[in-house]
Amino acid sequence: MGWEVEIKGRVKDPAEMVKKLHDTSEFLGPLHKEDLYFCDPDGTRSRFRIRREGQESRVTIKSKKLHFGGEINREIEFSVGSAEKFEEFALMLGCRRDYAKVKKGYRFVRGGAVIELCEVEPLGWFLEIEKIIAVGDEKALISAQAEVRELLFFFGLTPGDVEPRFYSDLMAEAEEA
């Protein structure tokens, strides 16, 4: 798998954004993702998740870094036949449940970028734009970062709407509040 170049921004009017997306992008369908995150036994930030989306369950681990207000992620992801059995497996290894996240919304594509307008409970609505590029292609990395940022602004978001923090950090802040 390649590098995932992603940016997200907070959306104030989801109904208006859905209309913009339908007018300018190809609609791929609704989305509903249920993620359960795990951490190492000592509670470090090293995490993996089990994602349930429709009838499919996938396990993902990412090496994540923030770069110019967006994310660059290297992912390893694979399907599992039973999310429940994999969760039991992880717990038996000593991993701990960390937090759960649910995303509901809509998926679009425009110019090779996947665009998701989603509500992340309890954080609100976000527009996420991502491109996948080959690992080690620095020129493509720089180009993809510019492209996802430009698309975010194309859809009417401003630099102040960009959310540079990871969802994990936002969820932790929401739990503390």
C-alpha positions as CSV (number, residue, x, y, z in Angstrom):
1,M,0.0,0.0,0.0
2,G,1.2,3.6,-0.6
3,W,1.1,6.8,1.4
4,E,-2.3,8.3,2.3
5,V,-2.2,12.0,2.0
6,E,-5.2,13.5,3.8
7,I,-6.6,16.8,5.0
8,K,-9.8,17.4,6.9
9,G,-11.8,20.5,7.7
10,R,-14.7,21.3,9.9
11,V,-18.0,21.8,8.1
12,K,-20.5,24.4,9.4
13,D,-23.4,23.6,7.0
14,P,-23.5,19.9,6.0
15,A,-26.6,20.3,3.8
16,E,-25.0,23.0,1.7
17,M,-21.8,20.9,1.4
18,V,-23.7,17.8,0.2
19,K,-25.2,20.0,-2.5
20,K,-21.8,21.3,-3.6
21,L,-20.4,17.8,-3.6
22,H,-23.3,16.4,-5.7
23,D,-22.9,19.3,-8.2
24,T,-19.1,18.9,-8.7
25,S,-18.1,15.3,-7.9
26,E,-19.1,11.7,-8.5
27,F,-21.3,10.3,-5.7
28,L,-20.1,6.9,-4.6
29,G,-22.7,6.3,-1.9
30,P,-23.4,6.7,1.8
31,L,-20.9,5.6,4.4
32,H,-21.1,4.2,7.9
33,K,-17.9,3.2,9.6
34,E,-17.6,1.9,13.1
35,D,-14.0,1.9,14.4
36,L,-12.7,0.3,17.6
37,Y,-9.1,1.4,18.5
38,F,-6.6,-0.5,20.6
39,C,-3.4,0.5,22.3
40,D,-0.5,-1.4,23.7
41,P,-0.8,-2.8,27.2
42,D,1.2,0.1,28.6
43,G,-1.2,2.6,27.0
44,T,1.2,4.1,24.5
45,R,-0.1,6.0,21.5
46,S,0.7,3.0,19.2
47,R,-2.7,2.0,17.9
48,F,-4.5,-0.2,15.5
49,R,-8.2,-0.3,14.7
50,I,-10.8,-2.7,13.7
51,R,-13.2,-1.1,11.2
52,R,-16.6,-2.4,10.4
53,E,-18.1,-1.0,7.2
54,G,-21.1,-2.8,5.8
55,Q,-20.4,-6.6,5.9
56,E,-16.6,-6.1,5.8
57,S,-14.2,-5.9,8.7
58,R,-10.6,-4.6,8.3
59,V,-7.7,-4.2,10.7
60,T,-5.5,-1.2,10.1
61,I,-2.3,0.1,11.6
62,K,-0.9,3.5,10.5
63,S,2.3,5.3,11.0
64,K,1.0,8.9,11.1
65,K,2.6,12.3,10.9
66,L,1.2,15.8,10.5
67,H,2.6,17.8,7.6
68,F,1.5,21.4,6.8
69,G,-1.9,20.9,8.4
70,G,-2.6,17.6,6.8
71,E,-1.7,14.0,7.5
72,I,0.6,11.6,5.7
73,N,0.0,8.0,6.7
74,R,1.6,4.8,5.9
75,E,-1.0,2.0,6.3
76,I,-1.0,-1.7,6.6
77,E,-4.5,-3.0,6.3
78,F,-6.1,-6.4,5.9
79,S,-9.5,-8.0,6.0
80,V,-10.7,-10.3,8.8
81,G,-13.5,-12.7,8.7
82,S,-14.7,-11.9,12.2
83,A,-14.1,-8.6,13.9
84,E,-15.2,-10.1,17.2
85,K,-12.7,-12.9,17.0
86,F,-9.9,-10.5,16.1
87,E,-10.9,-8.3,19.0
88,E,-10.7,-11.3,21.3
89,F,-7.3,-12.1,19.8
90,A,-6.0,-8.6,20.4
91,L,-7.2,-8.6,24.0
92,M,-5.5,-12.0,24.6
93,L,-2.3,-10.5,23.3
94,G,-2.6,-7.9,26.1
95,C,-3.8,-4.9,24.0
96,R,-6.5,-2.7,25.5
97,R,-9.5,-1.1,24.0
98,D,-8.8,2.6,23.7
99,Y,-11.8,4.3,22.1
100,A,-14.6,3.9,19.6
101,K,-15.4,6.2,16.7
102,V,-18.4,6.2,14.4
103,K,-18.5,8.1,11.1
104,K,-21.7,8.5,9.1
105,G,-22.0,10.5,5.8
106,Y,-21.3,10.4,2.1
107,R,-18.4,9.4,-0.2
108,F,-17.5,11.1,-3.4
109,V,-14.6,11.1,-5.9
110,R,-13.1,14.0,-7.9
111,G,-10.0,13.9,-9.9
112,G,-8.6,10.8,-8.2
113,A,-9.2,12.1,-4.7
114,V,-11.7,10.4,-2.4
115,I,-13.9,12.9,-0.6
116,E,-15.9,12.1,2.5
117,L,-18.4,14.3,4.2
118,C,-18.9,12.7,7.5
119,E,-20.3,13.3,11.0
120,V,-17.9,12.0,13.6
121,E,-19.7,11.5,16.9
122,P,-19.4,13.6,19.1
123,L,-17.1,15.9,17.2
124,G,-19.3,17.2,14.4
125,W,-19.1,17.3,10.6
126,F,-15.9,17.1,8.6
127,L,-14.9,17.1,5.0
128,E,-12.0,14.7,4.5
129,I,-10.0,14.6,1.2
130,E,-7.4,11.9,0.6
131,K,-5.2,10.7,-2.2
132,I,-3.0,7.6,-2.2
133,I,0.5,7.8,-3.7
134,A,3.4,5.5,-4.1
135,V,5.8,5.4,-1.2
136,G,9.1,7.2,-1.8
137,D,7.7,9.5,-4.6
138,E,8.5,12.8,-3.1
139,K,7.3,14.8,-6.1
140,A,3.9,13.1,-6.0
141,L,3.8,13.6,-2.2
142,I,4.2,17.4,-2.6
143,S,1.7,17.5,-5.5
144,A,-0.9,15.4,-3.6
145,Q,-0.6,17.7,-0.5
146,A,-1.3,20.7,-2.7
147,E,-4.1,19.0,-4.4
148,V,-6.0,17.9,-1.3
149,R,-5.6,21.4,0.2
150,E,-6.8,23.1,-3.0
151,L,-9.8,20.8,-3.1
152,L,-10.7,21.6,0.5
153,F,-10.7,25.3,-0.4
154,F,-12.6,24.6,-3.7
155,F,-15.4,23.3,-1.6
156,G,-15.6,26.6,0.4
157,L,-13.6,25.8,3.5
158,T,-11.0,28.3,4.7
159,P,-7.6,27.9,6.3
160,G,-9.4,28.4,9.6
161,D,-11.6,25.4,9.0
162,V,-8.7,23.0,8.6
163,E,-8.5,20.6,11.5
164,P,-4.8,19.7,11.9
165,R,-5.2,17.4,14.8
166,F,-5.8,13.6,14.6
167,Y,-9.2,12.3,15.5
168,S,-7.7,10.4,18.3
169,D,-6.5,13.7,19.9
170,L,-10.0,15.3,19.3
171,M,-11.7,12.3,20.9
172,A,-9.5,12.4,23.9
173,E,-10.2,16.1,24.4
174,A,-14.0,15.4,24.0
175,E,-13.8,12.7,26.7
176,E,-12.0,15.1,29.1
177,A,-14.6,17.9,28.6
